[in-house]
Amino acid sequence: MKNLHRHRTYRARRILEMIRGNGSLPPYPSATRMAEELGVSWRTILRDLDYLRDDEGAPIEYDASRKGYYLTRAGWTLAPLTLTAREADALAMTLPMLQSFRGTPLVSDLDTVVAKIGAAVTGPAGLPVGGREPVSFIADDYAPIDPEIWKRLLAVVRNRQPVRMDYTTFANKAGAYEVMPVHVFAYHGNWYLAAFPRGKRMVATFAFSRVNRVEVLEEPGWAPRRFDPETYMAQAYGIVGGEKPIRVRVRVSPAIAAYMTERIWHAHQQVRHNQDGSAEIAFTTRGRKEVVRWVLSWQPDMEVLAPLHLRRRVQEKMTEALRRGRVQTGRNQDAG
């Protein structure tokens, strides 16, 4: 019931905006037009109008000649947002999470939004925007993003426009890519564009921070199939997907078993605890490369049990790291 009330409050404010005809919105909207705008039935809009008139005292009338609604007192507004003490505390303690958007143009926009919320809130506690809270959030490392690249990528995703991008890969290889953008993901301090490369049936991801130039292509968009972000994330590991699915099974030592098994590393992971204090984590994923990095980051306390080719890849990476370490140690001794 609480969620329903919040949805109605949002609709009520949007309905008032449409009735006022602010900005590019034409005045005297009908119930049908407001329903289409808000994605609800016209009966729901009629109930919202009754709520505004009966519960909030809104001076809303219907103009039969214009077939739409208007305010008999143009300056009338809804009362400020009211929060309980618990709601104000909950919101205040989550505001520091906005630091996750460092390095993006969202920071300044969100600061403005938060300030407006703080100014509009009334209630027994108010909202201590900018105050010292007993809870802090330690942000992950992040990648700064060019504001113009940010704006252009979000625009082409919204408009479903194909683009040509100058892009530098994770392996530091520069190239040009023609892609059809379909979605945006935020992950570990960066933002990623999910897009279908021209001629490919599998989606690929591109880090915003490594996009150097974006050119909109003057042609109809293409996409070999419909993209479902939830399905993609369920099959990927982190942000990496698009490969053949593999069934991963790893063993973690007793030294890190408690930490590793209390966390969700994959949406469909399975955990088994062993008598010796170790544990096994299993899941199916398309993100082989990211899994290799994950396993390497927990050495020597994580072992790949399956599949065999993943175990061998991890061993190759570890052997290469040891070889480089020996070479570097030898050079340092020669220099001494």
N, C-alpha and C positions, 0 to 999 in steps of 0.2 A: 504494500500500500504506500509505503514511503517513497519507493522509486516512482510509482505512478504519479504521486504528488509533484515530485521534482520534474518529471517530464511535462506535466501540465503547467508548472510555473514557467518553464522555458518556453513552451508554446504560447503562453499568455503574453510574454514580453515580445516575442516575434510577431504575434498578431497585432499588438499595439504599434509596432514599427511599420507593419504593412498598412494599417489603417491611416497612420499619419502620412504615409507616402513619402517618407524621408529619402533623400538622395535620388537614386534612379527608380525607386519603387513608385508605380502609378497609384494615385489615391483611389478611394472607394473600392477596395477589393471585395469580391464576392466570397461566400463561404467555399465555393468550389475552387477558386483560385488559391485561397489560403490553404485548403486541404492539399492541393497539389504541391504547393511550396513546402509544406511541413511533412508530407508523406503520410497523412492520416485521412480518414474518411470525413466527408462534409458533416456527418452527424457528430463526430468528435469536435469539430470546430464549433458547431452550434452549442454543444455543452460547455466548451471553453468560453464562448461569448457569454453564456448564462453565468458562469463562474465569475467572469470579470465584472459583469453588471451587478450581480446579487451579492457576491462576497467581497469584492474589492471596490464597489461603488463606481465603476468606470462609466462615464457618460457616453455610451456607445448607442448609436441609432442606425436604422437602416433607411437608405434613400432609395425609394422605389424607382424614381426617374433615372438614377445612375446605376441601379441594380448592385449596390454595394454599401459597405458600412463606413461610418465616419464618427468623429468625436465632436460632440456639441460644445465641449470646452477644449480648445486645441492644446492648451498647456498642461492638461491633466497627465499625471504620471503615476505609476505604481509606487507603493511604499518601498523604502530601501530594504535590501536583503537582510533578513534576521537569522542569526545563528544562535543555537544554544551554547552553553559554556563548553560542553564536550565537543560539539562540532567545530567551534572556533579553535580549540586546542588541537584537534585532529588536523585541521587545515594548516595551522601555523607550523606544526611539526613536520609536515610534508613539503612545505615551501622550499627548504634547503635542497630538496631533490632536483630543483630547477637547474642546479649547477651541472647536471648531466648534459645540458644543452650548451655548455661552453663551446666556443669555437664555431657557433652558428649564429645567423642573424636572429634566431628565435630569442636570444637573451634579452635584447632591448625591448622587443615586442612583449615578452612575458613580464618584464619589469613593469611595463605600463599597465598590463592586465592586472597584475597583483596590486598595484597602487590603486586602481579603480575599485577592485574588490574591497580593499581596506577602507576606502572612503565611503563605500556604499553600505558596509555592514553595520547593523545595529544589534543590540542584544545585551545580555548580562555580562558578557566577557569582551565583546568586540574582537577585532583581529589584530594582534600585535605585529603588524608588518614591520620587518627590519629589527625586531627586538631579539634579545638573547633567549634562545630556547634550550631546554635541557637535552635536546637530541641533535646530533650532528650527523651529516652524511659525508663520508670520505669518497670523493669522486675518483673514478678510474682515470688513467691517462687518456688523452683524447687527441684527435687530429684536427687542427684548425682548417676551416673550409672557406674558400673565396666566396664572399657574399653574392657576387654575380653568378657564379657557377651554381650556388645553392638555389637562387631564384629561378634560373633557367631550367634546372633539372626538375624542380617541383612543378613548374608550369607545363613542361612537356609530358609529365606523368598525368597531370590532371586532364590535359587536352588530347592525350593519346596521339602524340606527334612523333614520327620517326626522326632520329637525329644521327649526325656523324660526330663522333667524339675523338679528340686527341687524348690518349689515355696511357698512363704508365702502370704496368702490372706490378703485382707483388714482387716479382723477380726482377724489377727495375728495367723492363723492356718497354720502350715507347712504341706506340702504333696508333693507327686510325681504325675506328670501329663504327659500323653502321648498325644501329640497334633500334628496336621498338620498345620503349620503356613501358612497364606495366605496374610497378610498385616501388615503394621506398621502405627500407628497413633501417632501424637504428640498432647498433650493436657495438659494444666495447669501445665507446668513445669515438665512433665514426658513423657515417650514414652511407647507405649502400643503395644503388640503383639496381633493381631487378629488371632485366630486359632480354628480349629475344634477339640475338645477333642475326643479321640477314642470312637467310639460307639455313638456319639452325632450328631444330625442333625442341631444344632444351634451353631453359632460361639460364642466363649467366648473371653474376653480380659484379658491380663496379663501384669502388670506393669513391665517394664524392671528393675526398681530399686529393685523389690522383687523377681527376678529370681536369685537363688543361684547357680545353676549348670545347664549346658545344655549338653546333650548327644545325638548325632545324631544316629538315629535308622537305622540299615542296612536292610531296607526293602522298597518296593515301597511305595510312598506316597498315602494317601487316603484323600478324601474329599467327603462328601455326595452330594454336589452340588456346582455350581460355585458361587464364592463370589464377590459381587459388592460393593466396599467400599462406593460409593456415595449413594447407596440405604440404606446401613447399617446406615450411618451417618444421613440420612434424617429421619430414623425411631427411632434412638437412642435419648437419651438426654445426651449431653456431650459424654462420652466414653462408657456409659452403654447402652446395648441393649440386644437382645436375649430373652426378656420376651414377654408375650402376649401384643399386642397393647392395649393401653387405651387412652380414650379421656379425657384430663386434662383441667379443667377450674378453674382458680384462680382469686380472687379479691384482688387488692392492694389498700391500703388506699390513700387518697389525699396527705398524707405526702410524699409518694414515687412514686406517679403515673407518674409524669413527667419523672423521671429517668428510671423507669421500662419500660415505653412505647416507649422510644426513642432507646432502645436497642433491638437487635435480640437475643432472648433466644433460639429460635428454628426456623429452616429454613422455616417451614410452619405455623408459629404462626398467630393467628388472634387477633386483639385488638379492644376493644370497650370501649369508654369513657362514663362515667355516669355523670348525671347532678350534683351530689353531689361532683364531683371532683375525685372520685375514678375511677378505670378502671378494666376491665376484660381481661385476657390473656388466650387464648385457643389453644391447639395443640394436635396432636395424637403422642404418643411415645411408645417405648418398654422399656424405661429406668425408671421404677418406683422408684427404690432405689435412683437414682440420683435426681429425682424430689422431693422426700421426703427431702433430704439434702438441696436442693435449697429452698424449702418452709420454713424449719426450720431456715435457715440462715437469713430470712427476717421477723422473728417474732419481734413485734406483728403486723406488717403491711401487712401481707399476709394471706389470708384465702382460703382454698381449698373448692370450690363449688361442684366439681365433679371430679372423681367418689367417691362414698360414702366410699369405702374401703380405698382409699387414704387419705381421710379426717380423718378416724378413725386411720390410721397408724400414721399420724402426731400428732393427739391428744395423742396417746399412748406414743410417744417419748417425747412430752412436759410434760406429767404427770410424766414420769420417771425422766426427768431433774429436775422438781420441787421437787419430792420426795428426790432425792439425795441432792438437795440444802438444804432442810429442815434438813435432817440427818446431813449434814456437819455443818450447823449452830448450831444445838443442841450440837454436839461434841465440837465445839469451845467454846460455852457458859459453858459447863461442865468443860472444861480445865481451863477457867478463874476463 
